[in-house]
Amino acid sequence: MSNSFGSRFRFTIFGQSHAPAIGVTIEGLPSGFAPDMEALGAFLARRAPGNGKYTTTRKEADVPEFIAGLADGHTCGATVTAVIRNTNARSGDYDELRRVPRPGHADYTAFVKYGPDRDVAGGGQFSGRLTAPLCVAGGLALQLLAREGVGIRARIVSIGGESEPAAIESLLAEVKAAGDSVGGVIECVCEGLPAGLGEPMFGGMENRIAQAVFAIPAVKGVEFGAGFQAGRMRGSENNDPFYFDETGPVRTRTNHHGGILGGITSGMPLVFRAAFKPTPSIGLEQDSVDLYSHENVKLTVKGRHDPCIVLRAVPCVEAAAAVAVYDALLESRC
């Protein structure tokens, strides 16, 4: 299923943006694990809508309700299921989209694949709203990885090409006032990983992480280590010299490989960056088509949208990295 990920730590995300609820079902959690619900709530709050000047005004608490898999606050070996109630949907804002697809969205391709019965409200199953249950699975994986000495953190590298806070603030104010949007780049670092995780070819750590990261709807590119910059380097520059650390493990003087060689972790920090496109829902008039009359038309998108999704995407990137890394860690022990 396209909504499922992982082999040993396996989960399935369900729901739509304006459905009564969205959620996740998780297999592979160890029995006896007591999730820190306060920490999980704080993690989800970083992604939740309506909490910033440059985010959507849709307010959702995003409090997960665990309806299966926990007994007295501990995992009991059963499949874990958590739901998040949608409480502030305005589906009427999307009625026009049954006929007129938004440029940059999945409205048209969803019509081709699923026909007129697709759910267009809030983007349906294609909405960034579905990253909330991803963050539930990822938040739990982060807690379990922390017990293994593995830490994952992400940060905003740039927004609209700007990296200085003052310039970013000015740009966000400008695009919001103009009814436009902007994208950006997020960098993620995984530290404490042992060497040897991952497989060659299609089971490489780049493959696994990229698959999870591309589940975040606005992601359009992922690079590891030096990434595309490596294409402008010589081998003598890009190669990372090996040496023995004082504590024994093999290390490298530099980390252009981003902690992965041949799809397998090297023991160095795993580093990758994800590029996010501008939010496609903008307040400016755009060209589109009427799918039923076959006419060219104009469209002005209604609803509540982020002028920059990057601001709320940092925990999503951490979550995607966590589920991929934890799944690989469990596989290594089989």
C-alpha positions as CSV (number, residue, x, y, z in Angstrom):
1,M,0.0,0.0,0.0
2,S,1.2,3.5,-0.8
3,N,0.2,4.8,2.6
4,S,2.4,2.3,4.4
5,F,6.1,2.4,5.2
6,G,8.7,0.2,6.8
7,S,9.4,-3.5,7.3
8,R,10.1,-4.1,11.0
9,F,8.8,-0.7,12.2
10,R,5.8,-0.6,9.9
11,F,3.0,1.9,9.9
12,T,0.0,3.0,7.8
13,I,-1.4,6.5,7.7
14,F,-5.1,7.0,7.1
15,G,-7.7,9.8,6.7
16,Q,-8.1,13.0,4.7
17,S,-7.6,16.6,5.4
18,H,-11.3,17.3,6.2
19,A,-12.4,13.8,7.3
20,P,-13.6,13.4,10.9
21,A,-10.1,12.2,11.8
22,I,-6.7,11.2,10.5
23,G,-4.4,8.7,12.1
24,V,-1.8,6.0,12.0
25,T,-1.5,2.3,12.8
26,I,1.9,1.1,13.9
27,E,3.4,-2.4,14.1
28,G,6.9,-3.1,15.5
29,L,6.8,-1.1,18.7
30,P,8.5,-3.1,21.5
31,S,6.2,-4.3,24.3
32,G,6.6,-2.4,27.6
33,F,7.5,0.9,26.0
34,A,5.9,3.8,27.8
35,P,5.6,6.8,25.4
36,D,6.3,10.2,26.8
37,M,3.0,11.8,25.9
38,E,4.1,15.2,26.9
39,A,7.2,15.1,24.7
40,L,5.1,13.7,21.8
41,G,2.6,16.5,22.3
42,A,5.4,19.1,22.2
43,F,6.8,17.5,19.0
44,L,3.4,17.6,17.3
45,A,2.8,21.2,18.4
46,R,5.8,22.3,16.3
47,R,4.0,21.1,13.2
48,A,0.4,22.0,14.2
49,P,-1.4,24.7,12.2
50,G,-2.4,28.2,13.4
51,N,0.5,28.8,15.8
52,G,2.5,31.5,13.9
53,K,2.3,34.7,12.1
54,Y,3.2,33.1,8.8
55,T,1.2,29.9,9.0
56,T,-2.3,29.0,8.1
57,T,-5.1,30.3,10.4
58,R,-6.7,26.9,10.6
59,K,-6.5,25.9,14.3
60,E,-6.1,22.3,15.2
61,A,-5.0,21.0,18.6
62,D,-3.4,17.9,17.0
63,V,-3.7,15.8,20.2
64,P,-3.3,12.1,19.4
65,E,-5.8,9.8,20.9
66,F,-4.4,6.2,21.3
67,I,-7.3,3.8,20.8
68,A,-5.4,0.6,20.6
69,G,-2.1,-0.9,21.6
70,L,-1.5,0.7,25.0
71,A,-2.4,-0.8,28.4
72,D,-1.8,1.3,31.5
73,G,0.4,3.7,29.5
74,H,2.6,1.0,28.1
75,T,2.7,-0.8,24.7
76,C,1.3,-4.3,25.1
77,G,2.5,-6.0,22.0
78,A,-0.6,-5.3,20.0
79,T,-0.8,-3.0,17.0
80,V,-0.9,0.6,18.1
81,T,-3.5,3.0,16.6
82,A,-3.7,6.7,17.2
83,V,-6.2,9.2,15.8
84,I,-6.2,12.9,15.5
85,R,-9.6,14.6,15.3
86,N,-10.2,17.3,12.6
87,T,-12.1,20.0,14.4
88,N,-11.7,23.1,12.3
89,A,-12.4,22.2,8.7
90,R,-14.2,24.5,6.2
91,S,-14.9,22.1,3.3
92,G,-17.1,24.7,1.4
93,D,-13.9,26.6,0.5
94,Y,-13.1,23.8,-1.9
95,D,-16.4,23.2,-3.8
96,E,-15.1,24.9,-7.0
97,L,-12.1,22.5,-7.1
98,R,-14.4,19.6,-8.2
99,R,-14.3,21.3,-11.6
100,V,-11.2,23.5,-11.6
101,P,-7.9,22.1,-10.4
102,R,-5.4,24.3,-8.5
103,P,-2.1,24.8,-10.3
104,G,0.7,23.0,-8.4
105,H,-1.6,20.7,-6.5
106,A,-2.7,17.1,-7.0
107,D,-6.2,18.1,-7.9
108,Y,-5.8,17.3,-11.6
109,T,-3.8,14.1,-11.2
110,A,-6.2,12.9,-8.5
111,F,-9.2,13.5,-10.9
112,V,-7.4,11.4,-13.6
113,K,-6.7,8.6,-11.2
114,Y,-9.8,8.5,-9.0
115,G,-12.4,10.3,-11.0
116,P,-15.2,12.7,-9.7
117,D,-15.5,10.8,-6.4
118,R,-12.1,12.0,-5.1
119,D,-12.1,14.1,-2.0
120,V,-11.1,17.6,-2.9
121,A,-11.7,19.2,0.5
122,G,-8.4,20.5,1.8
123,G,-6.6,18.4,-0.7
124,G,-8.0,15.1,0.7
125,Q,-5.4,12.4,1.1
126,F,-2.8,14.6,-0.6
127,S,-2.9,17.3,2.0
128,G,0.0,18.2,4.3
129,R,-2.4,17.5,7.1
130,L,-1.4,13.9,6.7
131,T,2.0,14.7,8.1
132,A,0.5,15.0,11.6
133,P,0.1,11.2,11.9
134,L,3.6,10.8,10.3
135,C,4.8,12.9,13.2
136,V,3.1,10.6,15.6
137,A,5.0,7.6,14.2
138,G,8.2,9.6,14.0
139,G,7.8,11.1,17.4
140,L,7.6,7.6,18.9
141,A,10.6,6.5,16.8
142,L,12.6,9.5,18.0
143,Q,11.9,8.5,21.7
144,L,13.0,4.9,21.0
145,L,16.1,6.1,19.1
146,A,17.1,8.3,22.0
147,R,17.2,5.2,24.2
148,E,19.8,3.9,21.7
149,G,21.9,7.0,21.9
150,V,20.7,8.3,18.5
151,G,19.7,11.9,18.1
152,I,18.0,13.5,15.1
153,R,17.5,17.2,14.6
154,A,16.6,19.4,11.7
155,R,16.8,23.1,11.0
156,I,15.9,25.6,8.3
157,V,18.8,26.4,6.0
158,S,17.1,29.0,3.8
159,I,13.7,30.3,2.8
160,G,13.3,31.7,-0.7
161,G,17.1,31.8,-1.0
162,E,17.5,33.9,2.1
163,S,19.4,32.5,5.2
164,E,19.6,35.5,7.6
165,P,16.6,35.8,10.0
166,A,16.0,39.4,9.2
167,A,15.9,38.8,5.5
168,I,13.7,35.8,5.9
169,E,11.2,37.8,8.1
170,S,11.1,40.5,5.5
171,L,10.5,38.1,2.6
172,L,7.7,36.2,4.5
173,A,6.0,39.5,5.2
174,E,6.3,40.5,1.5
175,V,4.9,37.2,0.1
176,K,2.1,37.1,2.6
177,A,1.0,40.6,1.8
178,A,1.2,39.8,-1.9
179,G,-1.0,36.7,-1.6
180,D,2.0,34.6,-2.8
181,S,4.2,31.9,-1.3
182,V,7.8,30.8,-1.0
183,G,9.7,27.6,-0.5
184,G,13.0,26.7,1.2
185,V,15.5,24.1,2.3
186,I,15.7,22.1,5.6
187,E,18.8,20.2,6.7
188,C,18.6,17.2,9.0
189,V,21.5,15.5,11.0
190,C,21.3,12.1,12.6
191,E,24.1,11.5,15.2
192,G,25.0,8.4,17.2
193,L,24.2,5.9,14.4
194,P,26.4,2.8,14.3
195,A,28.2,1.9,11.2
196,G,26.6,-0.9,9.1
197,L,23.0,0.1,8.8
198,G,21.4,-0.2,5.4
199,E,21.8,-2.4,2.4
200,P,23.3,-1.9,-1.1
201,M,21.3,-1.1,-4.1
202,F,17.6,-0.5,-3.4
203,G,17.9,-1.0,0.4
204,G,20.4,1.8,1.0
205,M,19.9,4.4,3.7
206,E,19.6,7.1,1.1
207,N,16.8,5.2,-0.5
208,R,14.9,4.6,2.7
209,I,15.2,8.1,4.0
210,A,14.3,9.6,0.7
211,Q,11.2,7.5,0.4
212,A,10.0,8.7,3.8
213,V,10.9,12.3,3.2
214,F,9.2,12.4,-0.2
215,A,6.0,11.5,1.7
216,I,5.9,15.1,2.9
217,P,3.8,16.6,0.1
218,A,5.9,19.8,-0.7
219,V,9.3,18.1,-1.0
220,K,10.8,18.2,-4.5
221,G,14.4,17.3,-3.8
222,V,16.7,15.5,-1.4
223,E,20.5,15.5,-1.2
224,F,22.9,13.7,1.1
225,G,26.3,15.0,2.3
226,A,27.8,17.3,-0.2
227,G,24.9,16.5,-2.5
228,F,24.8,18.3,-5.9
229,Q,27.9,20.2,-4.8
230,A,29.8,16.9,-5.2
231,G,29.2,17.2,-9.0
232,R,31.5,20.2,-9.0
233,M,34.3,18.7,-6.9
234,R,37.3,16.5,-7.8
235,G,37.8,13.1,-6.2
236,S,40.7,14.4,-4.2
237,E,38.3,17.0,-2.7
238,N,35.2,14.8,-2.3
239,N,36.9,11.8,-0.8
240,D,36.8,11.7,3.0
241,P,40.1,10.5,4.5
242,F,39.8,7.7,7.1
243,Y,41.5,7.6,10.4
244,F,41.3,5.8,13.7
245,D,39.6,7.7,16.5
246,E,41.2,7.6,20.0
247,T,38.3,5.5,21.2
248,G,38.8,3.0,18.4
249,P,36.1,3.5,15.7
250,V,37.1,4.4,12.2
251,R,36.2,8.0,11.4
252,T,36.7,10.4,8.4
253,R,38.4,13.8,8.5
254,T,35.5,15.3,6.5
255,N,32.0,14.2,5.8
256,H,31.2,14.9,2.2
257,H,29.6,11.4,2.0
258,G,27.0,12.5,4.7
259,G,27.5,9.4,6.8
260,I,26.5,6.9,4.1
261,L,28.8,4.9,1.8
262,G,27.4,2.3,-0.6
263,G,24.0,2.8,1.0
264,I,25.4,1.7,4.4
265,T,26.0,4.0,7.4
266,S,29.7,4.8,8.1
267,G,29.4,5.9,11.7
268,M,29.8,9.5,10.8
269,P,26.8,11.9,11.2
270,L,24.1,11.2,8.6
271,V,23.4,14.5,6.9
272,F,20.8,15.3,4.3
273,R,18.8,18.3,3.0
274,A,15.3,18.5,1.6
275,A,14.1,21.2,-0.8
276,F,10.5,22.4,-0.4
277,K,8.5,24.0,-3.2
278,P,6.4,27.2,-2.5
279,T,3.0,26.4,-1.1
280,P,0.9,26.0,-4.3
281,S,-2.3,27.5,-2.8
282,I,-1.9,31.3,-3.3
283,G,-4.2,34.2,-3.3
284,L,-3.3,35.4,-6.7
285,E,-5.4,34.7,-9.8
286,Q,-4.1,31.8,-11.8
287,D,-4.8,30.1,-15.1
288,S,-6.6,26.7,-14.9
289,V,-9.2,24.6,-16.7
290,D,-12.7,23.5,-16.2
291,L,-12.5,19.7,-16.3
292,Y,-16.1,19.3,-17.4
293,S,-16.7,22.1,-19.9
294,H,-13.2,21.8,-21.2
295,E,-12.7,25.6,-21.1
296,N,-9.7,27.6,-20.0
297,V,-10.7,29.6,-16.9
298,K,-9.3,31.8,-14.1
299,L,-9.0,30.6,-10.5
300,T,-8.5,32.4,-7.2
301,V,-7.8,29.8,-4.5
302,K,-10.0,30.2,-1.3
303,G,-9.3,28.7,2.1
304,R,-6.6,29.1,4.7
305,H,-3.0,28.3,3.7
306,D,0.6,28.7,4.7
307,P,2.6,31.3,2.8
308,C,5.6,29.1,3.6
309,I,5.2,25.5,4.6
310,V,8.9,25.2,5.5
311,L,8.2,26.8,8.9
312,R,6.1,23.8,10.0
313,A,8.0,21.1,8.1
314,V,11.1,20.8,10.3
315,P,9.5,18.2,12.7
316,C,8.1,16.4,9.6
317,V,11.6,16.0,8.3
318,E,12.8,14.7,11.7
319,A,9.9,12.3,11.8
320,A,10.6,10.9,8.3
321,A,14.3,10.4,9.1
322,A,13.4,8.8,12.5
323,V,11.0,6.2,11.0
324,A,13.5,5.2,8.3
325,V,16.5,5.0,10.7
326,Y,14.6,3.1,13.4
327,D,13.3,0.6,10.9
328,A,16.8,0.0,9.6
329,L,18.1,-0.4,13.1
330,L,15.5,-3.1,13.9
331,E,16.3,-4.9,10.6
332,S,20.0,-5.0,11.6
333,R,19.1,-7.0,14.7
334,C,17.2,-9.8,12.8
